[in-house]
Amino acid sequence: MATQSETAFTIDTSSIKFGPGVTREVGYEINRMGSRRVMIVTDPKLTNSEPIATVRESVRAAGVDSVLFDQVSVEPTDISMKQAIAFAIEGEFDGFIAVGGGSSIDTAKTANLYATYPADFLAYVNAPIGEARSVPGPLKPLIAIPTTTGTGSETTGVAIFDFLEMRAKTGIAHRALRPDMGLIDPENTRTLPGMVVACSGFDVLSHAMESFTALPFSQRTAPSHPSIRPSYQGSNPISDIWALKAAEIGAQYIVRAAQDNTDYEARGQMLLAATYAGIGFGNAGCHLPHGMSYAVSGMVKEFVAEGYPVNHPLVPHGMSVILNAPAVFRFTAPTNPGRHLQIARAMGADITNATEDDAGEVLSSLLSKLIHTLGLPNGLGDVGYGANDVADLTTGTMPQQRVLSISPRPVTDNDIRQLFLDSLSIW
Ligand SMILES: [Zn+2]
C-alpha cells in the first residue's frame, strides 16, 4: 500500500486557570462541569496537606460530594493504577480531581478511562506492550491541580507507568485522557525540596527542547483515519511557539526556583513554563531523552535521590531524562542545526559566532553547565550504571517506538547503545 505524508496537525489543550489561590475555585469549576460525586486522587504524602484541605473545602462548599483516594505511588505502576481503577469503579464517581505531581494526574486519567469504559488493563496501553485500542468516547470531567513544577501532565493526554513484569515504562496516550482543566496555583509549590524543583525543571526544559527539535509532523506517514492520528505528531508551527517560550522561561528561572524555596516568583514562573512545555510536547511529542529515560528509571538499582520521600530506589523522571540529553542533542543537531541553535538561544546561549557545526555543542554544553550548577549526578555512572548495563538499557529503550519514531534522526540499536555510553559521564 502506498503511504502518504502527513498534511495536517492539531493542537489540543486543557483549559488553564493560573494564579495564586486558584485552587479555591475547584468546587465552582467541577460543579459547573456537572459532577456531583468526585474522586480526589493524590499520594500519601499529600493526604494532610494544605492543597488537599483547600480542595475538599471548596468542593464541599459547592455542594459536591467527594471521596479521597490517597494511594497513588510516586512513579505509578500497573499495580497502583489497577488499585485506583478498582476504587473508581466501586465509587461510581461522575468526576475526578487530581492533586499532586504527574503521578497523581496520570493515575486520575487512567482511573477515569477504565471506570468510564471498562476493559482489560492492557486494552488501551501503548503497543507493543498493550493493544493500543482507541478510547471509545469522551471521559468524565477531570480537573488537574499540579503541585510540582514539571510534568505539564495537566495539559496532555498521556499517562505513564511502570509495567512491573517487564520492568518497562509504558503508558496510555489518547487525547480523550486530557484533563478538562488545569488549575495552576503557585501557592501549591511552597514546600517542594530544591532537588525536586531542579529535576522537574529539567523535565520542563527537555519537553521544550525535544518537542522543538522533533521530526516535523509533515515527515510522518499520514494516518489511515483521523481517529488514529497520534497525539505525538512531531514538531509543528503551533507547538513550536509554546516550546520556545517554555525553554526561555524555564532556563531563566530554574536556578532561582531550585535554590531558594522562598522565591515565590521563580516557582510560579516554573509552573507556567511547565504548562507551556506541556502544550508543546503534548502535541508535538518527546523523542530520545525521554525514550531512553524510561529504561534508566525502570532498571534503577540502589540510587536514591535527595529530597524524594520514597523508601525505595528511584531515579526521578526529570533526572533520568536530562542525564541523556547532552549526548542526544550532539547526535541530533546535524539533522536540523538551525533549530538546535534557536532553542539554545532561547535558553540564553550566545550564538553570535556559532556556526551550524557548533549547534550540538552549544546546546549540550549549556545543558551540562546547568546540570552541574544544580547539583545533579554527573551522568548515568553516578546513578549506578556502568558500561556493562548499556546492552540492557538499550533493550529497554527500543520498544519505545512512539517516541523513538519522532526522533529527528533515525536511530538503530547501535546508536542508542552509543548514546548510553556517551551519557555515563557528562563532564
Ligand atoms: Zn517528562
Residues whose N, C-alpha, C, O or C-beta is under 5 A from the ligand:
A	BS01	ZN	D203
